[in-house]
Amino acid sequence: IIPEESTKGFHSLIFYSLFVISSGDTVAREAAILGVPAFYTGKRNMDIHKELIAKKLIIKIGNEDELLHHIKGASAKTKILSKKIMGKYIKNIGDPVKVIVKEVTE
């Protein structure tokens, strides 16, 4: 499914997906935060992605063959693992809202 802009329930679509393929860095981060494996096809190397890539919550894709390899390996088990990793990650960084407010106000 390729959703249109401002799709109602957009984050529900992500949450209930087995994985997300995105060239957009924001959507890749949103999927990762929701515990859904994100295959990022964008070309930007963003500092904010480094830790999520290291934890394999975002998988940076270099070419079509690599993408097909990851899609074939994606399963409900992969998603469960991503949700566990994200749960631990959020516990370590604390409440994401508080982290963002702290970063913005300091």
C-alpha positions in Angstrom: 0.0 0.0 0.0 1.3 3.4 -0.9 -0.8 5.8 1.2 -1.7 9.3 0.0 -0.7 12.4 2.0 -2.6 12.8 5.3 -4.1 9.3 5.3 -6.4 8.8 8.2 -4.9 6.2 10.5 -1.5 6.4 8.8 0.3 5.3 12.0 -2.1 2.4 12.4 -1.1 1.2 8.9 2.5 1.3 9.9 1.9 -0.3 13.3 0.1 -3.3 11.8 2.5 -3.7 8.9 5.0 -6.5 8.8 7.6 -4.0 7.6 7.9 -0.6 6.0 9.8 0.4 2.9 10.5 4.1 2.8 12.8 6.6 1.1 11.6 9.2 3.6 13.7 9.4 6.8 10.8 10.5 9.0 8.6 7.5 8.1 11.5 5.2 8.7 12.0 6.6 12.2 8.2 6.5 12.9 8.2 2.8 11.9 11.2 2.0 14.0 9.6 3.8 17.0 6.5 1.7 16.5 8.6 -1.4 16.5 8.1 -2.2 12.8 11.2 -3.1 10.8 12.0 -0.2 8.4 13.9 -0.6 5.2 15.2 2.8 4.4 16.0 3.4 0.8 16.9 7.1 1.1 20.3 8.4 0.4 20.7 10.7 3.4 23.1 9.7 6.2 21.5 11.2 9.3 23.0 11.2 12.8 19.6 10.5 14.2 19.5 7.2 12.4 22.9 5.9 13.5 21.7 4.3 16.7 18.5 3.0 15.1 20.5 1.4 12.3 23.0 0.0 14.8 20.1 -1.7 16.7 18.7 -2.9 13.3 15.5 -1.0 13.8 16.2 0.7 10.5 17.9 -1.2 7.8 19.6 1.1 5.3 19.2 -0.4 1.8 21.8 0.2 -0.8 20.2 -1.4 -3.9 17.3 -3.4 -5.1 18.9 -6.9 -4.5 19.5 -6.0 -0.9 15.9 -4.8 -0.5 14.6 -8.1 -2.0 16.9 -10.1 0.4 15.5 -8.3 3.4 11.9 -8.5 2.2 12.2 -12.3 1.8 13.6 -12.6 5.3 10.9 -10.4 6.9 8.5 -12.3 9.1 6.3 -11.9 12.1 9.2 -13.1 14.2 11.4 -10.2 12.8 8.7 -7.7 13.9 8.4 -9.2 17.4 12.1 -8.9 17.8 12.0 -5.2 16.6 9.3 -4.4 19.1 11.3 -6.0 21.9 14.4 -4.0 20.9 12.5 -0.8 20.6 10.8 -1.4 24.0 14.3 -1.8 25.7 15.6 1.3 23.7 12.7 3.5 24.9 13.2 2.3 28.5 16.9 3.3 28.3 16.3 6.7 26.9 13.2 7.5 28.9 9.9 9.0 27.9 10.4 10.1 24.3 8.2 13.2 24.8 10.3 14.3 27.8 13.5 13.7 25.8 12.2 15.8 22.9 11.0 18.6 25.2 14.4 18.6 27.0 16.3 18.8 23.7 14.1 21.6 22.4 14.2 23.7 25.5 17.9 23.5 26.4 
